[in-house]
Amino acid sequence: MSFTRQFVVTDEQALKANWCCIGPKAFFCAFCLHQFELGDEYRMVYTNDIPKCGGNPLTCKSCWDNNGGLEGLRTKWRELWAEYNALMAGKFKWWGMR
Protein backbone atom coordinates (compact mmCIF):
# COMPACT_ATOMS: atom_id res chain seq x y z
CA MET A 1 0.00 0.00 0.00
CA SER A 2 1.24 3.50 -0.64
CA PHE A 3 1.90 5.94 2.18
CA THR A 4 -1.24 7.94 2.79
CA ARG A 5 -1.66 11.21 4.67
CA GLN A 6 -5.41 11.18 4.20
CA PHE A 7 -8.06 8.81 5.42
CA VAL A 8 -8.99 6.06 3.02
CA VAL A 9 -11.78 3.52 3.22
CA THR A 10 -10.74 -0.09 3.72
CA ASP A 11 -11.39 -2.18 0.64
CA GLU A 12 -10.80 -5.84 -0.25
CA GLN A 13 -7.29 -5.09 -1.54
CA ALA A 14 -6.24 -3.52 1.77
CA LEU A 15 -7.74 -6.41 3.74
CA LYS A 16 -5.64 -8.90 1.77
CA ALA A 17 -2.40 -6.86 1.62
CA ASN A 18 0.90 -8.00 3.11
CA TRP A 19 1.14 -5.42 5.94
CA CYS A 20 4.54 -5.22 7.69
CA CYS A 21 5.58 -8.40 5.84
CA ILE A 22 3.19 -10.28 8.13
CA GLY A 23 0.00 -10.16 6.12
CA PRO A 24 -3.57 -9.11 6.87
CA LYS A 25 -3.31 -9.75 10.62
CA ALA A 26 -1.01 -6.70 10.85
CA PHE A 27 -3.74 -4.42 9.45
CA PHE A 28 -4.95 -2.83 12.68
CA CYS A 29 -4.98 0.50 14.53
CA ALA A 30 -1.71 0.80 16.44
CA PHE A 31 -3.41 2.85 19.15
CA CYS A 32 -6.59 0.92 20.04
CA LEU A 33 -5.69 -2.40 18.31
CA HIS A 34 -8.94 -2.41 16.29
CA GLN A 35 -8.60 -4.92 13.44
CA PHE A 36 -9.72 -3.02 10.34
CA GLU A 37 -12.77 -4.31 8.52
CA LEU A 38 -14.29 -3.57 5.14
CA GLY A 39 -15.50 0.06 5.07
CA ASP A 40 -13.40 1.31 8.03
CA GLU A 41 -11.45 4.53 7.57
CA TYR A 42 -7.70 4.47 8.28
CA ARG A 43 -4.56 6.44 7.62
CA MET A 44 -0.87 6.33 8.46
CA VAL A 45 0.76 8.62 11.00
CA TYR A 46 4.26 9.68 9.92
CA THR A 47 6.66 9.00 12.81
CA ASN A 48 9.96 8.08 11.15
CA ASP A 49 11.37 11.47 12.15
CA ILE A 50 10.88 10.77 15.88
CA PRO A 51 14.10 9.26 17.32
CA LYS A 52 13.64 5.65 18.51
CA CYS A 53 9.92 5.74 17.59
CA GLY A 54 9.75 4.80 13.94
CA GLY A 55 7.14 2.74 12.25
CA ASN A 56 4.51 4.99 10.63
CA PRO A 57 1.60 3.38 12.50
CA LEU A 58 -1.90 3.03 11.15
CA THR A 59 -4.73 4.76 12.97
CA CYS A 60 -8.48 4.51 12.85
CA LYS A 61 -10.71 7.57 12.54
CA SER A 62 -11.84 7.24 16.16
CA CYS A 63 -8.28 7.37 17.57
CA TRP A 64 -7.47 10.29 15.27
CA ASP A 65 -10.47 12.26 16.52
CA ASN A 66 -10.07 11.30 20.20
CA ASN A 67 -6.33 11.96 20.48
CA GLY A 68 -6.00 15.38 18.87
CA GLY A 69 -5.16 14.43 15.30
CA LEU A 70 -1.62 14.20 13.98
CA GLU A 71 0.30 15.86 16.81
CA GLY A 72 -1.76 14.12 19.48
CA LEU A 73 -1.07 10.71 17.95
CA ARG A 74 2.62 11.48 17.46
CA THR A 75 2.79 12.24 21.20
CA LYS A 76 0.87 9.04 21.97
CA TRP A 77 3.28 7.08 19.75
CA ARG A 78 6.26 8.44 21.73
CA GLU A 79 4.56 7.33 24.95
CA LEU A 80 3.83 3.84 23.60
CA TRP A 81 7.44 3.41 22.51
CA ALA A 82 8.74 4.64 25.88
CA GLU A 83 6.49 2.11 27.61
CA TYR A 84 7.60 -0.65 25.24
CA ASN A 85 11.30 0.18 25.69
CA ALA A 86 10.96 0.22 29.48
CA LEU A 87 9.23 -3.17 29.36
CA MET A 88 11.84 -4.64 27.03
CA ALA A 89 14.93 -3.12 28.72
CA GLY A 90 17.72 -5.70 28.62
CA LYS A 91 15.69 -8.16 26.52
CA PHE A 92 15.83 -8.95 22.84
CA LYS A 93 14.07 -6.05 21.09
CA TRP A 94 11.76 -6.36 18.14
CA TRP A 95 8.55 -4.72 17.09
CA GLY A 96 5.99 -7.48 17.42
CA MET A 97 2.38 -7.65 16.43
CA ARG A 98 -0.31 -8.58 18.91
Buried (B, 14 or more C-beta within 10 A) or exposed (E): EEEEEEEBEBEEEBBEBEBEEEEBEBBBBBBEEBEBEEEBBBBBBBBEEBEEBBBEBBBBEBBBEEBEEBEBBBEBBBEBBEEBEEEEEEEEEEEEEE
